[in-house]
Amino acid sequence: MRYSIVVSATMLALTLGACERATVVVPAAPAAPAATVAVPGPAGPAGAPGAPGAPAEKGETGATGATGSTGMQGSTGMQGAEGEKGRTGGNTIIVAPAPEPAPRR
């Protein structure tokens, strides 16, 4: 519903924009005295065929281009950061579980 007005306005603009515009007619200037126009006469006979042309000469091949230069060497990398010292252990006690007794026979 909220888009119906926008769609209607767009369709109206497109419809009116597609109409053909009226042409403006300019009245003709007053006619000058009649001028004599030359009218061409009938065509004359065809001319004799021409001689065949000489074959075209082939151009020279271009020279080979120069070789490109070698690239520059890359720079050495930076040294990495030094690691932190390790800490000593705290008061952690590890208790291992007791082994299971052997089954009786």
N, C-alpha and C positions, 0 to 999 in steps of 0.2 A: 504494500500500500504506500509506503513512504517513498518508493522509487517511481511510482506511476507518474508523478508530475515531472520529474526529471526526464523520464523516457518520452513523455508526450512533448515536452519542449524541444528535445533533441530531434525527434521525428518531424516536428513542425519546421525547424530550421533547415533540416536536410531536404524536405519537400519543397519549401519555398526557394531554396538555393538551386534546385535542379530545374526550375522554370526557365523557359527561354525568354530572354530579354527582348523588348520591342526594338525594332530597327528604325533608325532615324533616316528619313528620306529627305535628301537635299534637292531643292528644285534645280533643274538644268539651267545653265547660263544661256543667255540669248544666242541663238544660232548665228554664226558668221556666214558670210557668203560661201556658197558651195565651192569646195576645193577640188581640183582634178586629182584623181587617184590613179596611179599607174597600175595596170593589171598585167601580170606576167603572161606570156604567150605559151604555146605548147613546148614541151621539152624537145631538145635536139637529139641527134643520134648519139649513141654511146661512143666513147673514145676507145682507142686501141689499148690492149692490155699492156701493162708496164713490164720491164725486164725484171727477172728475179734478182733479189738483192744478194750481196756477198755475205758469206757466213761471218758472224761476229768473232772478234778475237777474244781469247780467254785472258783474264787478268792474272797478275802474279799472285802467288801465295804469300800471305803475311809472315813476318819474322816471328820466331818463338819468343815468348815473354821471359823476363829475367826471373831467377829463382828468389824466393822470399828469404828474409834474414832469419837467423836462429833466435828463438825467444830468450828472455832473460832468466837467470837462475833464481829460484825462489829463496826467500829469506829463511833463516834458521828459526825454529820455534822457541818459545819462552820456556824457562824452567818451571816445573810444576810446583805447587804450594807444598810446604812441608807438613806432615801429619802431626796430630797431637800425641803427646805421651800417653801411654796407657795408665789406668789407675790400678792400684793394688786392690786385691779382693777384700771384701768386708767380713762380717761374721756369719757367713752363710754356711750352714751345716747340711750335708746331704745324707739322708737316711735311706739305706738300701732295704728293700723288703726281705723278710726272712724266707729262706728256701722252703719249698713244700716238703713235707715228710714223705718218705718212700712208701708205696702201698704195701699193706700186709698180705702175707700169703697164707 
